[in-house]
């Protein structure tokens, strides 16, 4: 999954800011690629209004 931060964490509750940091997103427009996992889905649900998720085909 490609996860891109589309809104700033400034002014957001501490839980949301810590979740963004745990995902590896430190700045607006940062993007990371992570493997799909239930715990990752839970984190994304907490910050769903701040990120954009795009499926990525896994390469060999």
LOKETI-434199 format. One record per residue (C-alpha): x, y, z; residue number from 0. Coordinates in Angstrom, 1 decimal, m for minus. Example, Ala and Ser with C-alpha at 12.3 -4.5 7.8 and 13.67 -1.06 7.14 Angstrom:
# residues 2
+--------+--------+--------+------+
|     px |     py |     pz | resi |
+--------+--------+--------+------+
|   12.3 |   m4.5 |    7.8 |    0 |
|   13.7 |   m1.1 |    7.1 |    1 |
+--------+--------+--------+------+
# end
This chain:
# residues 60
+--------+--------+--------+------+
|     px |     py |     pz | resi |
+--------+--------+--------+------+
|    0.0 |    0.0 |    0.0 |    0 |
|    1.2 |    3.5 |   m0.8 |    1 |
|    0.3 |    5.9 |    2.0 |    2 |
|    0.6 |    9.6 |    1.4 |    3 |
|   m0.1 |   12.3 |    3.9 |    4 |
|   m2.4 |   14.9 |    2.3 |    5 |
|   m3.2 |   17.0 |    5.3 |    6 |
|   m1.0 |   18.4 |    8.1 |    7 |
|   m0.8 |   17.0 |   11.6 |    8 |
|   m0.6 |   20.5 |   13.1 |    9 |
|   m3.5 |   21.2 |   15.4 |   10 |
|   m4.5 |   17.5 |   15.5 |   11 |
|   m4.8 |   15.5 |   18.7 |   12 |
|   m1.6 |   13.9 |   20.0 |   13 |
|   m2.8 |   10.4 |   19.1 |   14 |
|   m3.2 |   11.3 |   15.4 |   15 |
|    0.2 |   13.0 |   15.3 |   16 |
|    1.9 |    9.9 |   16.9 |   17 |
|    0.1 |    7.6 |   14.5 |   18 |
|    1.4 |    9.6 |   11.5 |   19 |
|    4.9 |    9.4 |   12.9 |   20 |
|    4.5 |    5.7 |   13.5 |   21 |
|    3.5 |    5.3 |    9.9 |   22 |
|    6.7 |    7.1 |    8.9 |   23 |
|    4.9 |   10.3 |    7.7 |   24 |
|    6.7 |   13.4 |    9.2 |   25 |
|    5.8 |   16.1 |    6.7 |   26 |
|    2.9 |   17.1 |    4.5 |   27 |
|    3.0 |   15.3 |    1.2 |   28 |
|    5.3 |   12.5 |    2.5 |   29 |
|    4.7 |    9.1 |    1.1 |   30 |
|    5.7 |    5.6 |    2.2 |   31 |
|    5.0 |    2.0 |    1.0 |   32 |
|    4.0 |   m0.6 |    3.6 |   33 |
|    2.7 |   m4.1 |    3.4 |   34 |
|   m1.0 |   m4.6 |    4.1 |   35 |
|   m1.6 |   m5.9 |    7.6 |   36 |
|   m4.5 |   m5.7 |   10.1 |   37 |
|   m2.6 |   m3.4 |   12.5 |   38 |
|   m1.7 |   m1.1 |    9.6 |   39 |
|   m5.3 |   m0.9 |    8.6 |   40 |
|   m6.2 |    0.1 |   12.2 |   41 |
|   m3.6 |    2.9 |   12.2 |   42 |
|   m4.9 |    4.1 |    8.8 |   43 |
|   m8.5 |    4.1 |   10.1 |   44 |
|   m7.4 |    6.5 |   12.9 |   45 |
|   m5.9 |    9.0 |   10.4 |   46 |
|   m8.1 |    8.3 |    7.4 |   47 |
|   m9.0 |   12.0 |    7.1 |   48 |
|   m5.2 |   12.9 |    6.8 |   49 |
|   m3.9 |   10.3 |    4.4 |   50 |
|   m4.5 |    8.9 |    1.0 |   51 |
|   m4.1 |    5.2 |    0.4 |   52 |
|   m3.3 |    3.7 |   m3.0 |   53 |
|   m2.9 |   m0.1 |   m3.6 |   54 |
|    0.5 |   m1.0 |   m5.1 |   55 |
|    1.3 |   m4.3 |   m6.9 |   56 |
|    4.1 |   m6.1 |   m5.2 |   57 |
|    7.2 |   m6.6 |   m7.4 |   58 |
|    9.3 |   m9.7 |   m7.3 |   59 |
+--------+--------+--------+------+
# end
